């Protein structure tokens, strides 16, 4: 004899069916509302992040060049052309740069922001030239080693600045002199590492 499966009596009552449907609809509505709120929060967060990105300064290194080819008459010096490619001013901008004559590539950027160097503001689409030197002329042996690439001239440094929201950013750079370059011999080449943009 086949057993007949029946629903509980409370479900069979019309008023209970309506209550059950209303409860399920309420749960579904709560789920939809919670999901909508989550999507709204995510959209607001993304819009906020996009606004911050769109309204911030971007410090980039346009060029790095030495004043003249290495010689024994004057200390080596380099000019770093810094540009704010963003839409708002770079505030409290500080610069730290080094010119080193070494045999191996640098592995870190040494940043020493001196209080006496001061802080400046760099407007949107504005440029500023920074100068670094090692303070001494090369001797005969050093000059020969630079020309033969036993020693290399490296220019490294950091530009630290704030945006209008008081967030801190840094642009680090590293470049080197190539004595074999003939077309633009005064312009330095970017290192394979250490050229980075960081947000503090």
ZITA-V911503 format. One record per backbone hydrogen bond with DSSP energy under -0.5 kcal/mol. CO is the residue of the C=O (numbers start at 1). NH is the residue of the N-H. E is the energy in kcal/mol with one decimal. If there is no record, write none. Layout:
# ZITA-V911503
CO/NH/E, CO/NH/E
This chain:
# ZITA-V911503
4/6/-0.5, 8/11/-1.0, 8/12/-1.2, 9/13/-1.0, 13/17/-1.9, 14/18/-2.2, 15/19/-1.8, 16/20/-2.4, 17/21/-2.4, 18/22/-2.5, 19/23/-2.4, 20/24/-2.5, 21/25/-2.6, 22/26/-2.4, 23/27/-2.4, 24/28/-2.4, 25/29/-2.4, 26/30/-2.4, 27/31/-2.3, 28/32/-2.6, 29/33/-2.6, 30/34/-2.6, 31/35/-2.6, 32/36/-2.6, 33/37/-2.4, 34/38/-2.2, 35/39/-2.6, 36/40/-2.3, 37/41/-2.4, 38/42/-2.5, 39/43/-2.5, 40/44/-2.5, 41/45/-2.5, 42/46/-2.5, 43/47/-2.5, 44/48/-2.3, 45/49/-2.5, 46/50/-2.6, 47/51/-2.2, 48/52/-2.3, 49/53/-2.3, 50/54/-2.8, 51/55/-1.7, 53/56/-1.0, 56/87/-1.2, 58/60/-0.6, 58/85/-3.4, 60/62/-0.7, 60/83/-2.8, 63/81/-2.8, 64/188/-2.9, 65/79/-3.5, 71/138/-1.1, 76/134/-1.2, 76/135/-0.5, 77/67/-2.2, 78/132/-2.4, 79/65/-2.2, 79/81/-0.6, 80/82/-0.8, 80/130/-3.0, 81/62/-2.6, 81/63/-0.7, 82/128/-2.6, 83/60/-3.0, 83/85/-0.9, 84/125/-2.3, 89/91/-0.6, 90/122/-2.2, 91/162/-3.0, 93/120/-2.0, 94/160/-2.1, 96/158/-2.6, 98/156/-2.2, 100/102/-0.7, 100/154/-3.2, 102/152/-3.3, 108/110/-0.6, 109/111/-0.7, 110/112/-0.6, 112/114/-0.9, 114/117/-1.2, 114/118/-0.5, 115/118/-1.1, 120/93/-3.2, 121/123/-0.5, 122/90/-3.0, 123/126/-1.8, 126/84/-2.5, 128/82/-3.0, 130/80/-3.5, 132/78/-2.9, 136/76/-1.0, 139/143/-2.5, 140/144/-2.0, 141/145/-2.2, 142/146/-2.3, 143/147/-2.3, 144/148/-1.8, 145/150/-2.0, 145/151/-1.9, 146/149/-0.9, 152/102/-2.1, 152/154/-0.7, 153/177/-2.2, 154/100/-2.8, 155/175/-1.9, 156/98/-2.9, 157/173/-2.3, 158/96/-2.2, 158/160/-0.5, 159/171/-2.4, 160/94/-3.1, 161/169/-3.1, 162/91/-3.1, 163/166/-2.1, 167/163/-2.0, 168/200/-3.2, 169/161/-2.4, 170/198/-3.3, 171/159/-2.5, 172/196/-0.7, 173/157/-1.8, 174/191/-2.4, 175/155/-2.5, 176/189/-2.8, 177/179/-0.6, 178/181/-1.6, 184/187/-1.4, 186/66/-2.6, 189/176/-2.5, 194/196/-1.0, 196/172/-3.1, 198/170/-3.1
